[in-house]
Amino acid sequence: MANKNDIYGYIHSFQSLGTVDGPGVRSVIFMQGCPLRCACCHNPDTWEFCRGERQSAGEMFDRVYRFKEYFKSEGGLTVSGGEPLMQPEFVTALFELCRSADINCALDTSGCIMNDGIKELLCHCDLVLLDYKYTNARDYKKYTGMEMEQADIFLGVLDDMKKVTFIRQVIIPTVNDSKESIDKLFDLGKKYSCIKKIELLPFKKLCVEKYRNMGIIFPFENMEECPDNFCFDKIF
């Protein structure tokens, strides 16, 4: 690998301090580019590749390091998207730099790809937030464009690597809010020892105006929002 400081990636945005993308207080880097087209996606502006701000791993490390004192023992850095797996060399280099400074590193991903480069990335990752979007193959393909099998392959690798994993799923009324669907999701925690938490997240429509401004259709615009009190975490 080239000098870690000189590996570049395309960044959509940077959040200095957040509390919803992993445990504790965390800086969050949203990568640009995603191959999926999830019907509930809130960030269609992250889809296109090679857009956004071109930054080196060293530059982004410097930005994250400024906030290290706020992370305490629970927090750290989360790299999200878009889809961070589409820029694995950059994310790997950034994680290496952060971990050398004792900054916890979390990866928020759909698990849409697996190869040797991704396995190398995971070696430098402390926590994976896996967006396991549906519990049947038909809905997975219909609403994301991704095969459910790919998510299962990714989860199997996480289990083999004993990588601490939180499963996250956005709960959409009439689509995946049935008891059967949620029971299937919780069954994953019994099957894979790497899963330490399953988070049910409420579907919201704060992104509608963004879709309209971009001149594209939000597929779930007419869906009801999920009440906040429906969703919760299950610890394993």
N, C-alpha and C positions, 0 to 999 in steps of 0.2 A: 504494500500500500504506500502511496505517496505520503509526504509530510502531512500529518493530520490537520495541521493549521491551514493548509492550502487546498483542501478538498472543498469544492463549492456545491451549494444546493440552492434551490429556488424556494423562497419562503413566502407564504401568503401573509402571515401576520404573527405578531409576538405579543403575548400577554405576560406582563411582568409578574403579577401575583394573582393566582386563582385558587379556588377551593373546591372545584367540581370535577377536576380531571386527575383523579388519583388522591391518595391520602395526604392530609396536611396541606400546607400552603406551598404552591408550586408555580414556577414559571412554565408557561406553555408555548411551544413553537408549533404553529400550524403550517404544515408543508403544502406546497402547491402541486396539484396534479392528482387525479384519481381516475382509475379505469372503471369504477362502478357508477351506476346511475340509480341510486337508491331513491325509492319513491318518497321517502320521508326526509331526505337530505335537507339540512338547514343551510348548507354552504355551497350552492351551485357555482359560486365564484371561485371555488378551489379546484374545479374539474380540469380546466385546461392545463396542459403541461408547459414547462419552460416560460411561465409567466411569473409575475410577482417580483420580489426583491432577491437578487443574486447575492448570496452571502457565503463567506467561508466558514468552516467549522470553528476556526479560531476566533473569528469575529463574533459568532453566536455564543461561543463559550464565554467570551468576555462580557457579553450582555447578561447572560445567566448568572455569572459569578458575582455580579454586583448585588444580587439579591440573596446570596447564600445565607446571610445571618438571619433571614426571615424563615428559612426552611425548617430550622430546628431538626429534631430527630425523625419526624414523620414525613416532611415534605421533600421537595427536590425539583427535578425537571421532568416534564411530560412532553413527548413529541407526538403530535397528532396530525390531522390532515383536513382535507385531502387524504392521501394515503402515503404514509412515510415509507412503506416498503418499496415504493417506486424510486426512492433515492437512498438505497441502502448504504452506499459507501459514505455518504455525507453523515447519515445518522450514526453509523458505526464510529466514525471519527469523532463526532461530537460526544457520544456516550463515553468513549475512551478518555477524552479530555475531562469530562465532568466527573467521572468516577475516580480519576487520578487526584481530583480535588475533593473527594469524599462527598460528592453530590449524588443523591439517589436518582436513578434514571428509569422512567416508565415509558412504555411504548403503547400508544392507542392505535389499534389497527383492526382492519376487517379480516386479516389473515388470508388475503386473496392470492398470495403467491408463496411458494416455498422452493428454495434452492440453497446451494452452499453459501452464497452471499448472505442470505437471510439468516441462516443458522449462525454464521459468524456474528451478525448484528445481535442476535439473541444472546450470544455469549457475554455481551457487554451491557446487558439489560437486567435491571433488578426486578422489574414488575411489568407484566403485560396486561393491558386492558383490552380484552378481545370482544369486539362487537359481533356477537353471535346473533344474527338479525332475525331469524325465523327458525321454527323447529320442524319444518317439512320442506322437502326438496322443491315442490311446486312453487310455494310462495317465495322461497329463496331466489329462484331463477326469475320469477315474474316481477318481483319488486326490487331486485338489486342488479340483475344481469349476471350474477355469480352463481356457480354451482355450490350447493350445500356441502358436497363432498370435499371441496377445497378447504372450507372452514374446519371440517373434521380432521383433515390431514394436518392442518396447522396445529390444531389442538392436540393431536397425537404427538407431534414433535415437542410441544411445550411440556407435555406429560413426561416424555422420555428424558427431557433435559431437566426435569424437576424445577421448572420455571414458575415462580409464584404468579398466579393468573386470577384476575377478576373478570368474570363474564358480565357483559352489559347488553341489555336489550331494551329498545324503545317499545313501549306498549301502546298499540294503536287499536282503539275500539273497533270491534267487528272484524279485525284482521288477525291479531295474535293475542287477544286478551282472554281467550277461553281458558277454563281450568285445565283442559287437556293439554293445551300448548304450554302453559306455565309449568305444569307437572313434568312435561318432557324436558323443559329447560332445567328444572331443579334436579332431574335425574342425571344430568351431566355432572353435577357435583358429587354424585355417588360413584360415577364411572371413572372420573379423572381425579387423581389425588392432587394434581397441581392446582385445582380450582379451590380458592380460599374464600371467595365471595361471589354471589350473583346479585347484580343490581338491576332492578326494574325501573326504567326511566319513563316519565310521562311524556307522551306525544303532545307537542305544542305546535302552533302555527305562526310563530313570530317571524318566520322567513317569507311569508306570502308577499310582502311588499318588495323584497329583494328579487323574487322571481318575476314580478310584474315589471320592475325596472330593467331587468335583463331581457324582457320580451319572451320569456319561456313559461311553460305551464307547470305549476306545482301539482303533481298528480294527486296528492292527498288534500287538496284545498277544501274539498267538501266533506272531509271526514271530521267527526267530532274530536275535540281534544280530550285527552285522558285526564281525569281528576287527579290532583296531586296525591290525595290520600289513598289512591288505588295502589300506588307503587311503593316498594320497600326493598330492603336488602336482606339477603339470606346468607348467613355466615356458615362456613364448613370447617 
